[in-house]
Amino acid sequence: MLKLTLADKSEYEVLPQNTAVYPSFSTNARNRMEIHMREDLMTLEQLDALFSDKKKTDTITLTEIDESVEPNKVKHSLIYSKYNYVTSVGKEIVTIPNFTDANTPPVTETHLVVKLEQLTYTEQQLEALGIKV
């Protein structure tokens, strides 16, 4: 299980096979984060309101829980900061292949998806000076 914790300590279960962080490895390009949640977790309006609040997304912690060992056993935890520029909020149809049995057809699911970006260092400094980025 993958758990997402926002700066206000609110926690949400996210889908580990599709949630990802894409570092740019460049000072001139933004880092990106894509978060997938079950479609029935909340409405699109709630999802948009949740991730549009920059105070809540100031720090995002992704914690992998290994339930097979013991309940709530933390396998590892990663903390991301300043991924608070929303580029997309919506629903996506995702196809999940079955890697263990080639004869089983892939499963299609609808996910709530939010895509976030971290401003570059220069953009963050300009924003701190009050210049709109």
VENURTA-V96954 format. One record per residue. N is the residue number from 0. RES is the residue in three letters. PHI is phi in whole degrees, -180 to 180 (none if undefined). Layout:
n = [N & N]
res = [RES & RES]
phi = [PHI & PHI]
This chain:
n = [0 & 1 & 2 & 3 & 4 & 5 & 6 & 7 & 8 & 9 & 10 & 11 & 12 & 13 & 14 & 15 & 16 & 17 & 18 & 19 & 20 & 21 & 22 & 23 & 24 & 25 & 26 & 27 & 28 & 29 & 30 & 31 & 32 & 33 & 34 & 35 & 36 & 37 & 38 & 39 & 40 & 41 & 42 & 43 & 44 & 45 & 46 & 47 & 48 & 49 & 50 & 51 & 52 & 53 & 54 & 55 & 56 & 57 & 58 & 59 & 60 & 61 & 62 & 63 & 64 & 65 & 66 & 67 & 68 & 69 & 70 & 71 & 72 & 73 & 74 & 75 & 76 & 77 & 78 & 79 & 80 & 81 & 82 & 83 & 84 & 85 & 86 & 87 & 88 & 89 & 90 & 91 & 92 & 93 & 94 & 95 & 96 & 97 & 98 & 99 & 100 & 101 & 102 & 103 & 104 & 105 & 106 & 107 & 108 & 109 & 110 & 111 & 112 & 113 & 114 & 115 & 116 & 117 & 118 & 119 & 120 & 121 & 122 & 123 & 124 & 125 & 126 & 127 & 128 & 129 & 130 & 131 & 132]
res = [MET & LEU & LYS & LEU & THR & LEU & ALA & ASP & LYS & SER & GLU & TYR & GLU & VAL & LEU & PRO & GLN & ASN & THR & ALA & VAL & TYR & PRO & SER & PHE & SER & THR & ASN & ALA & ARG & ASN & ARG & MET & GLU & ILE & HIS & MET & ARG & GLU & ASP & LEU & MET & THR & LEU & GLU & GLN & LEU & ASP & ALA & LEU & PHE & SER & ASP & LYS & LYS & LYS & THR & ASP & THR & ILE & THR & LEU & THR & GLU & ILE & ASP & GLU & SER & VAL & GLU & PRO & ASN & LYS & VAL & LYS & HIS & SER & LEU & ILE & TYR & SER & LYS & TYR & ASN & TYR & VAL & THR & SER & VAL & GLY & LYS & GLU & ILE & VAL & THR & ILE & PRO & ASN & PHE & THR & ASP & ALA & ASN & THR & PRO & PRO & VAL & THR & GLU & THR & HIS & LEU & VAL & VAL & LYS & LEU & GLU & GLN & LEU & THR & TYR & THR & GLU & GLN & GLN & LEU & GLU & ALA & LEU & GLY & ILE & LYS & VAL]
phi = [none & -115 & -114 & -106 & -121 & -91 & -60 & -86 & 74 & -74 & -122 & -142 & -85 & -117 & -89 & -68 & -73 & -122 & -74 & -151 & -119 & -118 & -71 & -87 & 59 & -144 & -79 & -102 & -126 & -78 & -78 & -124 & -135 & -122 & -114 & -112 & -131 & -61 & -63 & -87 & -70 & -165 & -84 & -62 & -65 & -66 & -63 & -62 & -64 & -63 & -90 & -82 & -82 & -64 & -68 & -72 & -97 & -60 & -132 & -124 & -111 & -107 & -118 & -92 & -104 & -104 & -71 & -71 & -84 & -161 & -60 & 58 & -78 & -77 & -82 & -162 & -139 & -124 & -110 & -118 & -122 & 64 & -88 & -126 & -110 & -78 & -106 & -161 & -136 & 178 & -111 & -132 & -89 & -119 & -101 & -113 & -76 & -96 & -81 & -91 & -138 & -67 & -84 & -86 & -69 & -66 & -99 & -109 & -129 & -106 & -116 & -81 & -132 & -124 & -114 & -120 & -130 & -103 & -60 & -67 & -58 & -63 & -63 & -64 & -69 & -64 & -64 & -64 & -84 & 90 & -89 & -68 & -100]
